[in-house]
Amino acid sequence: MRLEEALRYYFDYDSFRQGQEEIIRDVLRGEDVLGVLPTGSGKSICYQLPAKLLDGITIVVSPLISLMIDQVKELKAASFKEVIALNSFMPFPEQQRALNQLHTYRLIFVSPEWLQKSTHQHYLKQLPIKLFVIDEAHCISQWGHEFRPDYQRLAEVIETLNHPPVLALSATATPDVQADIIKSLRKPAMKKHIYPMDRKNIAFCIEEVENDQEKLKRITEITASYTVPALIYFTSRQTAEETALSLSIKHPNRNIAYYHGGMEASERLRIQQQFMNNQIDIICCTSAFGMGINKPDIRVIIHYHLPLQIESYIQEVGRAGRDGKSSLGVIFYQKGDFRLSASMVKNELPRVEDIDRLAAVILNGQQHRVDLPSPDQLYMFLDINEGAARFIQRQLQKHDLIRNNEWSMDERKWKQARDSIMHYLEERKQYKNSKLNELYQWVQTEECLRKTLYQPFQDDFEEPLEQCCSNCGFDWGKWNPEPSFETSKTLHQGNWRKKLQKILHVTEVQDETI
C-alpha cells in the first residue's frame, strides 16, 4: 500500500501536509529523525501512521496527561483501538492489567516520569518496540534542565529498550535547541527535517500600558468586541483568577474560567475538556495550559504578563488559528513586567549557598547516621521552588551522588563534582538571561514584529494573510475574525453559564502566589 493510500485508509486524509511524508518515510526506514514543524501542522500523524504500518509497538513520550487522554480519545474515535495512555490517574489494578496486556497495543503513550520506574521498563523490555517518539521534544531543552529532569534521562531509557529508532518532534526549536535535543538523546546522526514556523494567518500586536488597571480595561474591551474563543496568559496564578472573576462580572453572557498548575489535576482536565467542547470560551491561564490543545478556532491569544523566552511565546501564540483563519496575538506590558520576569528567571535556579548547604547537611548526616531529607523533598527542606530543587537533584544524579533515589555522597565525590555543578549552574543562568533579553528586545523593536519574531528560526517569510503587526500599522477596525458558531450559541445560555461558574468556583479568589 502506498503511503497516501495508507493515510486515506487509516485516517481519511486526502494528502500529506508539508513535511509529514518526508518524516514518515525516514521513520519507516528505521532512521533516527528530528522533525520541526509549525504549530497546527499535524505532527502527530508522523507517528500515528507509522504505528499502523510498523510490525511492532510505538512508544510516545508525552508531557501532559490531558494531552495523552485527548489523543487516545481522538484515535479511538477514528477506529484506532490498539492505543492506551499509561498515567498516574489509572487505579493500580487497572494499570497492572494494562501492563500485563501491553503486547496487545500498537501505540502506547507515557510520561517521562512514568518511564523512569524500573518495573515499567521491565514490562516494556519484553515488547517489540519499533519506534520511540518524543512529542513536544523542545521540553528536553526547555524543561529538562530544571522542571522535568527525567526528560534529560530519556537516552538511558532508549538504551535500556535496546535502541529502537527515535523520532523527536517539536514546533519550536532554534538551532541551539535542536543541538540540545540531539546531544541529550545521544543521537548525533539524527536526520533533521526543519520547516518554517511563520503562521501567516496570525497578526501580532504589542501595546505598552501604564498599569494593571489599563491592562484589564483593554482586555475587557477586546473580549467585549470579539465573541470568539480566547486564551489570556499570566505568570501569576492569583492574577489569572482575579481577572477571570472580573471578566465574568463584566461579561455575564460569556463562559469564563481560570486554569493553573495549583489546581487539582482532575479539575484542570475538566476545564480543558469543556473548552474543547465549546462550553467555555475564555480561559485565564498560566503556561500550564495549552500544550497539545488542538482546538482549531481559537482567535485571540492575549499575554497579560510577558513569557520568559521567544520560544514560549511562539508555542503559546501558535494555539491561535489552527484552522488557517485570521487570528491575533496581543501582548500588554508595562515597565514593571520586565522586573517580574527577571525575578522569575532568577528563582528558577538554586543559589550556590543552597547547594553547598545541602551538601554539608548530607555529609554531616551520613557521618553521624541521622535521618536525612529524601532527594524527592529537597524543595521543602531547602525552602526553594520545585524547579530549583529538581535542578539540584538532577545534577547530583548525574554525578552519582544520588543513586536509586538514595544519597550516595562522600567528601571525595562531592569535591570532584562541585566545580562541575557550579559551572553548569552559571551556564544556565547566563542562558536564561540571554533568552529573556532576546524577548525584551523583540517586545521593544520598531521593526516588523513578525520578521523579528521568527528570524532565529527561518530566513524567508510568507506574506501575511491579512494584517501583519502593530509596527506595520495594525488597524483594530479592520480586523473581523470569523465568529465561532458554538461560542455565539452559548452566549444566550445564561442558566448553563451560572451552573458552570459554580462548578469552576470562578467567583472564589484564592490567595495564591506565582
Summary of the structure (lengths in Angstrom):
residues: 514
radius of gyration: 23.5
end to end distance: 52.7
largest distance: 73.1
contacts: 1679
relative contact order: 0.11
helix: 49%
strand: 13%
